[in-house]
């Protein structure tokens, strides 16, 4: 048996809970654990935290993809041969400022000429490029979380196999 101490929180702890790490030896949920059980608990907590972060990243990426899709539709409308109506331009402008983060001063007051439409399109395209780069970074982050989760599950499985093999060997020796 392991003596009881306080469990420290670490970055692998699921939101709102304490983490168990190998330097911990007890407290909530850890009393009476063998070192093997504790190692499995650490791996599973790490996997759960990585899974939670993966879900957050996927949700963020979904919102970003929806924003990029809507921005592409508005960009096509601006680049079209037919000038957007005043109400369409007001909607496009509100979207560009509110969703894409385009500065109001970068957008013309109206899009009555092709040049003004292209000015608005360029301002939107710049923010879309930034959002696209952010999406790429989030994809890399997501892959990192998924890989960490897989390693944690693999570690847990290896520990379980090792413990089972050890118990089997001990049983055969009696």
ChimeraX commands (.cxc) that place a marker at each C-alpha (Angstrom):
marker #1 position 0.00,0.00,0.00 radius 0.5
marker #1 position 0.97,3.60,-0.58 radius 0.5
marker #1 position 0.88,6.29,2.08 radius 0.5
marker #1 position -1.61,9.14,1.63 radius 0.5
marker #1 position -0.62,12.63,0.51 radius 0.5
marker #1 position -2.32,15.42,-1.42 radius 0.5
marker #1 position -2.75,15.12,-5.17 radius 0.5
marker #1 position -1.39,18.03,-7.17 radius 0.5
marker #1 position -3.27,19.45,-10.14 radius 0.5
marker #1 position -1.42,19.39,-13.44 radius 0.5
marker #1 position -2.18,20.38,-17.03 radius 0.5
marker #1 position -3.56,16.94,-17.84 radius 0.5
marker #1 position -6.38,17.23,-15.32 radius 0.5
marker #1 position -9.86,17.24,-16.84 radius 0.5
marker #1 position -11.65,20.54,-16.34 radius 0.5
marker #1 position -12.85,20.98,-12.80 radius 0.5
marker #1 position -10.98,18.05,-11.29 radius 0.5
marker #1 position -7.65,17.24,-9.72 radius 0.5
marker #1 position -5.04,15.26,-11.54 radius 0.5
marker #1 position -3.35,12.18,-10.23 radius 0.5
marker #1 position 0.33,12.03,-11.01 radius 0.5
marker #1 position 3.01,9.54,-10.12 radius 0.5
marker #1 position 4.33,11.84,-7.41 radius 0.5
marker #1 position 0.96,11.62,-5.68 radius 0.5
marker #1 position 0.28,8.81,-3.33 radius 0.5
marker #1 position -3.35,9.09,-2.36 radius 0.5
marker #1 position -6.12,11.56,-1.51 radius 0.5
marker #1 position -9.46,11.56,-3.33 radius 0.5
marker #1 position -9.75,8.49,-5.50 radius 0.5
marker #1 position -6.17,7.46,-4.81 radius 0.5
marker #1 position -6.33,5.84,-1.35 radius 0.5
marker #1 position -5.01,2.33,-1.34 radius 0.5
marker #1 position -3.90,2.22,-4.96 radius 0.5
marker #1 position -0.93,0.14,-5.94 radius 0.5
marker #1 position 1.72,1.85,-8.05 radius 0.5
marker #1 position 0.37,0.00,-11.11 radius 0.5
marker #1 position -3.17,1.17,-10.46 radius 0.5
marker #1 position -1.91,4.68,-9.87 radius 0.5
marker #1 position 0.02,4.64,-13.17 radius 0.5
marker #1 position -3.12,3.47,-14.97 radius 0.5
marker #1 position -5.14,6.25,-13.30 radius 0.5
marker #1 position -2.57,8.83,-14.40 radius 0.5
marker #1 position -2.67,7.57,-17.99 radius 0.5
marker #1 position -6.46,7.51,-18.11 radius 0.5
marker #1 position -6.77,11.00,-16.61 radius 0.5
marker #1 position -4.28,12.25,-19.17 radius 0.5
marker #1 position -6.24,10.59,-21.97 radius 0.5
marker #1 position -9.50,12.11,-20.72 radius 0.5
marker #1 position -7.96,15.58,-20.56 radius 0.5
marker #1 position -6.56,15.23,-24.09 radius 0.5
marker #1 position -9.96,14.04,-25.30 radius 0.5
marker #1 position -11.66,17.06,-23.73 radius 0.5
marker #1 position -9.17,19.41,-25.37 radius 0.5
marker #1 position -9.71,17.64,-28.71 radius 0.5
marker #1 position -13.46,18.28,-28.49 radius 0.5
marker #1 position -12.87,21.96,-27.71 radius 0.5
marker #1 position -10.53,22.25,-30.72 radius 0.5
marker #1 position -12.99,20.46,-33.02 radius 0.5
marker #1 position -15.82,22.77,-31.95 radius 0.5
marker #1 position -13.64,25.81,-32.54 radius 0.5
marker #1 position -12.59,24.50,-35.94 radius 0.5
marker #1 position -16.22,23.90,-36.88 radius 0.5
marker #1 position -17.13,27.50,-36.03 radius 0.5
marker #1 position -14.12,28.74,-38.01 radius 0.5
marker #1 position -15.05,26.63,-41.04 radius 0.5
marker #1 position -18.62,27.95,-40.93 radius 0.5
marker #1 position -17.33,31.52,-40.77 radius 0.5
marker #1 position -14.98,30.93,-43.70 radius 0.5
marker #1 position -17.78,29.35,-45.72 radius 0.5
marker #1 position -20.13,32.29,-45.13 radius 0.5
marker #1 position -17.31,34.75,-45.88 radius 0.5
marker #1 position -16.61,32.98,-49.18 radius 0.5
marker #1 position -20.28,33.32,-50.15 radius 0.5
marker #1 position -20.21,37.05,-49.40 radius 0.5
marker #1 position -16.92,37.43,-51.24 radius 0.5
marker #1 position -18.42,35.80,-54.33 radius 0.5
marker #1 position -21.36,38.20,-54.09 radius 0.5
marker #1 position -19.01,41.19,-53.92 radius 0.5
marker #1 position -16.93,39.95,-56.86 radius 0.5
marker #1 position -19.99,39.30,-59.02 radius 0.5
marker #1 position -20.98,41.48,-61.92 radius 0.5
marker #1 position -24.16,42.68,-60.23 radius 0.5
marker #1 position -23.74,45.23,-57.48 radius 0.5
marker #1 position -25.10,44.09,-54.10 radius 0.5
marker #1 position -28.19,45.93,-52.88 radius 0.5
marker #1 position -27.87,48.37,-49.98 radius 0.5
marker #1 position -29.41,45.82,-47.59 radius 0.5
marker #1 position -27.04,43.09,-48.83 radius 0.5
marker #1 position -24.07,45.40,-48.37 radius 0.5
marker #1 position -25.25,46.26,-44.85 radius 0.5
marker #1 position -25.43,42.52,-44.06 radius 0.5
marker #1 position -22.03,41.83,-45.66 radius 0.5
marker #1 position -20.48,44.77,-43.80 radius 0.5
marker #1 position -21.93,43.68,-40.45 radius 0.5
marker #1 position -20.62,40.14,-41.01 radius 0.5
marker #1 position -17.16,41.39,-42.03 radius 0.5
marker #1 position -16.89,43.58,-38.93 radius 0.5
marker #1 position -18.59,41.26,-36.44 radius 0.5
marker #1 position -17.46,37.80,-37.55 radius 0.5
marker #1 position -14.23,38.37,-39.47 radius 0.5
marker #1 position -12.94,41.27,-37.41 radius 0.5
marker #1 position -12.43,43.63,-40.34 radius 0.5
marker #1 position -11.92,47.22,-39.21 radius 0.5
marker #1 position -14.89,49.39,-40.14 radius 0.5
marker #1 position -12.53,51.98,-41.60 radius 0.5
marker #1 position -11.20,49.36,-44.07 radius 0.5
marker #1 position -14.65,48.95,-45.61 radius 0.5
marker #1 position -16.20,51.55,-47.91 radius 0.5
marker #1 position -19.50,53.16,-46.93 radius 0.5
marker #1 position -21.10,51.78,-50.07 radius 0.5
marker #1 position -20.18,49.44,-52.91 radius 0.5
marker #1 position -21.57,51.49,-55.78 radius 0.5
marker #1 position -18.46,50.93,-57.92 radius 0.5
marker #1 position -16.36,47.92,-58.85 radius 0.5
marker #1 position -13.29,49.47,-57.14 radius 0.5
marker #1 position -15.15,49.85,-53.85 radius 0.5
marker #1 position -16.39,46.28,-54.05 radius 0.5
marker #1 position -12.80,45.11,-54.62 radius 0.5
marker #1 position -11.61,47.23,-51.67 radius 0.5
marker #1 position -14.17,45.50,-49.45 radius 0.5
marker #1 position -13.27,42.10,-50.91 radius 0.5
marker #1 position -9.55,42.68,-50.25 radius 0.5
marker #1 position -10.21,43.62,-46.62 radius 0.5
marker #1 position -12.34,40.52,-46.13 radius 0.5
marker #1 position -9.84,38.28,-47.95 radius 0.5
marker #1 position -7.03,39.41,-45.66 radius 0.5
marker #1 position -9.00,38.42,-42.56 radius 0.5
marker #1 position -10.07,35.15,-44.21 radius 0.5
marker #1 position -6.41,34.29,-44.84 radius 0.5
marker #1 position -5.62,34.94,-41.17 radius 0.5
marker #1 position -8.55,32.76,-40.08 radius 0.5
marker #1 position -7.46,30.02,-42.47 radius 0.5
marker #1 position -3.95,30.04,-41.00 radius 0.5
marker #1 position -5.47,29.84,-37.53 radius 0.5
marker #1 position -7.53,26.84,-38.67 radius 0.5
marker #1 position -4.35,25.13,-39.86 radius 0.5
marker #1 position -2.67,25.71,-36.48 radius 0.5
marker #1 position -5.75,24.37,-34.70 radius 0.5
marker #1 position -5.59,21.25,-36.86 radius 0.5
marker #1 position -1.98,20.70,-35.78 radius 0.5
marker #1 position -3.02,21.22,-32.15 radius 0.5
marker #1 position -5.87,18.75,-32.58 radius 0.5
marker #1 position -3.51,16.14,-34.02 radius 0.5
marker #1 position -1.19,16.69,-31.05 radius 0.5
marker #1 position -4.02,16.13,-28.55 radius 0.5
marker #1 position -5.20,13.03,-30.38 radius 0.5
marker #1 position -1.65,11.63,-30.45 radius 0.5
marker #1 position -1.20,12.33,-26.73 radius 0.5
marker #1 position -4.52,10.64,-26.00 radius 0.5
marker #1 position -3.51,7.59,-28.03 radius 0.5
marker #1 position -0.18,7.37,-26.20 radius 0.5
marker #1 position -1.95,7.60,-22.84 radius 0.5
marker #1 position -4.37,4.80,-23.77 radius 0.5
marker #1 position -1.49,2.72,-25.11 radius 0.5
marker #1 position 0.43,3.27,-21.88 radius 0.5
marker #1 position -2.60,2.17,-19.83 radius 0.5
marker #1 position -2.97,-0.94,-21.97 radius 0.5
marker #1 position 0.70,-1.80,-21.60 radius 0.5
marker #1 position 0.52,-1.42,-17.83 radius 0.5
marker #1 position -2.58,-3.64,-17.65 radius 0.5
marker #1 position -0.85,-6.31,-19.78 radius 0.5
marker #1 position 2.27,-6.11,-17.63 radius 0.5
marker #1 position 0.27,-6.35,-14.41 radius 0.5
marker #1 position -1.75,-9.30,-15.75 radius 0.5
marker #1 position 1.43,-11.06,-16.87 radius 0.5
marker #1 position 3.05,-10.40,-13.49 radius 0.5
marker #1 position 0.03,-11.75,-11.60 radius 0.5
marker #1 position -0.08,-14.78,-13.86 radius 0.5
marker #1 position 3.62,-15.48,-13.21 radius 0.5
marker #1 position 3.12,-15.02,-9.47 radius 0.5
marker #1 position 0.16,-17.42,-9.51 radius 0.5
marker #1 position 2.20,-20.06,-11.39 radius 0.5
marker #1 position 5.01,-19.80,-8.85 radius 0.5
marker #1 position 2.67,-20.89,-6.04 radius 0.5
marker link #1:1,2 radius 0.2
marker link #1:2,3 radius 0.2
marker link #1:3,4 radius 0.2
marker link #1:4,5 radius 0.2
marker link #1:5,6 radius 0.2
marker link #1:6,7 radius 0.2
marker link #1:7,8 radius 0.2
marker link #1:8,9 radius 0.2
marker link #1:9,10 radius 0.2
marker link #1:10,11 radius 0.2
marker link #1:11,12 radius 0.2
marker link #1:12,13 radius 0.2
marker link #1:13,14 radius 0.2
marker link #1:14,15 radius 0.2
marker link #1:15,16 radius 0.2
marker link #1:16,17 radius 0.2
marker link #1:17,18 radius 0.2
marker link #1:18,19 radius 0.2
marker link #1:19,20 radius 0.2
marker link #1:20,21 radius 0.2
marker link #1:21,22 radius 0.2
marker link #1:22,23 radius 0.2
marker link #1:23,24 radius 0.2
marker link #1:24,25 radius 0.2
marker link #1:25,26 radius 0.2
marker link #1:26,27 radius 0.2
marker link #1:27,28 radius 0.2
marker link #1:28,29 radius 0.2
marker link #1:29,30 radius 0.2
marker link #1:30,31 radius 0.2
marker link #1:31,32 radius 0.2
marker link #1:32,33 radius 0.2
marker link #1:33,34 radius 0.2
marker link #1:34,35 radius 0.2
marker link #1:35,36 radius 0.2
marker link #1:36,37 radius 0.2
marker link #1:37,38 radius 0.2
marker link #1:38,39 radius 0.2
marker link #1:39,40 radius 0.2
marker link #1:40,41 radius 0.2
marker link #1:41,42 radius 0.2
marker link #1:42,43 radius 0.2
marker link #1:43,44 radius 0.2
marker link #1:44,45 radius 0.2
marker link #1:45,46 radius 0.2
marker link #1:46,47 radius 0.2
marker link #1:47,48 radius 0.2
marker link #1:48,49 radius 0.2
marker link #1:49,50 radius 0.2
marker link #1:50,51 radius 0.2
marker link #1:51,52 radius 0.2
marker link #1:52,53 radius 0.2
marker link #1:53,54 radius 0.2
marker link #1:54,55 radius 0.2
marker link #1:55,56 radius 0.2
marker link #1:56,57 radius 0.2
marker link #1:57,58 radius 0.2
marker link #1:58,59 radius 0.2
marker link #1:59,60 radius 0.2
marker link #1:60,61 radius 0.2
marker link #1:61,62 radius 0.2
marker link #1:62,63 radius 0.2
marker link #1:63,64 radius 0.2
marker link #1:64,65 radius 0.2
marker link #1:65,66 radius 0.2
marker link #1:66,67 radius 0.2
marker link #1:67,68 radius 0.2
marker link #1:68,69 radius 0.2
marker link #1:69,70 radius 0.2
marker link #1:70,71 radius 0.2
marker link #1:71,72 radius 0.2
marker link #1:72,73 radius 0.2
marker link #1:73,74 radius 0.2
marker link #1:74,75 radius 0.2
marker link #1:75,76 radius 0.2
marker link #1:76,77 radius 0.2
marker link #1:77,78 radius 0.2
marker link #1:78,79 radius 0.2
marker link #1:79,80 radius 0.2
marker link #1:80,81 radius 0.2
marker link #1:81,82 radius 0.2
marker link #1:82,83 radius 0.2
marker link #1:83,84 radius 0.2
marker link #1:84,85 radius 0.2
marker link #1:85,86 radius 0.2
marker link #1:86,87 radius 0.2
marker link #1:87,88 radius 0.2
marker link #1:88,89 radius 0.2
marker link #1:89,90 radius 0.2
marker link #1:90,91 radius 0.2
marker link #1:91,92 radius 0.2
marker link #1:92,93 radius 0.2
marker link #1:93,94 radius 0.2
marker link #1:94,95 radius 0.2
marker link #1:95,96 radius 0.2
marker link #1:96,97 radius 0.2
marker link #1:97,98 radius 0.2
marker link #1:98,99 radius 0.2
marker link #1:99,100 radius 0.2
marker link #1:100,101 radius 0.2
marker link #1:101,102 radius 0.2
marker link #1:102,103 radius 0.2
marker link #1:103,104 radius 0.2
marker link #1:104,105 radius 0.2
marker link #1:105,106 radius 0.2
marker link #1:106,107 radius 0.2
marker link #1:107,108 radius 0.2
marker link #1:108,109 radius 0.2
marker link #1:109,110 radius 0.2
marker link #1:110,111 radius 0.2
marker link #1:111,112 radius 0.2
marker link #1:112,113 radius 0.2
marker link #1:113,114 radius 0.2
marker link #1:114,115 radius 0.2
marker link #1:115,116 radius 0.2
marker link #1:116,117 radius 0.2
marker link #1:117,118 radius 0.2
marker link #1:118,119 radius 0.2
marker link #1:119,120 radius 0.2
marker link #1:120,121 radius 0.2
marker link #1:121,122 radius 0.2
marker link #1:122,123 radius 0.2
marker link #1:123,124 radius 0.2
marker link #1:124,125 radius 0.2
marker link #1:125,126 radius 0.2
marker link #1:126,127 radius 0.2
marker link #1:127,128 radius 0.2
marker link #1:128,129 radius 0.2
marker link #1:129,130 radius 0.2
marker link #1:130,131 radius 0.2
marker link #1:131,132 radius 0.2
marker link #1:132,133 radius 0.2
marker link #1:133,134 radius 0.2
marker link #1:134,135 radius 0.2
marker link #1:135,136 radius 0.2
marker link #1:136,137 radius 0.2
marker link #1:137,138 radius 0.2
marker link #1:138,139 radius 0.2
marker link #1:139,140 radius 0.2
marker link #1:140,141 radius 0.2
marker link #1:141,142 radius 0.2
marker link #1:142,143 radius 0.2
marker link #1:143,144 radius 0.2
marker link #1:144,145 radius 0.2
marker link #1:145,146 radius 0.2
marker link #1:146,147 radius 0.2
marker link #1:147,148 radius 0.2
marker link #1:148,149 radius 0.2
marker link #1:149,150 radius 0.2
marker link #1:150,151 radius 0.2
marker link #1:151,152 radius 0.2
marker link #1:152,153 radius 0.2
marker link #1:153,154 radius 0.2
marker link #1:154,155 radius 0.2
marker link #1:155,156 radius 0.2
marker link #1:156,157 radius 0.2
marker link #1:157,158 radius 0.2
marker link #1:158,159 radius 0.2
marker link #1:159,160 radius 0.2
marker link #1:160,161 radius 0.2
marker link #1:161,162 radius 0.2
marker link #1:162,163 radius 0.2
marker link #1:163,164 radius 0.2
marker link #1:164,165 radius 0.2
marker link #1:165,166 radius 0.2
marker link #1:166,167 radius 0.2
marker link #1:167,168 radius 0.2
marker link #1:168,169 radius 0.2
marker link #1:169,170 radius 0.2
marker link #1:170,171 radius 0.2
marker link #1:171,172 radius 0.2
marker link #1:172,173 radius 0.2
marker link #1:173,174 radius 0.2
view
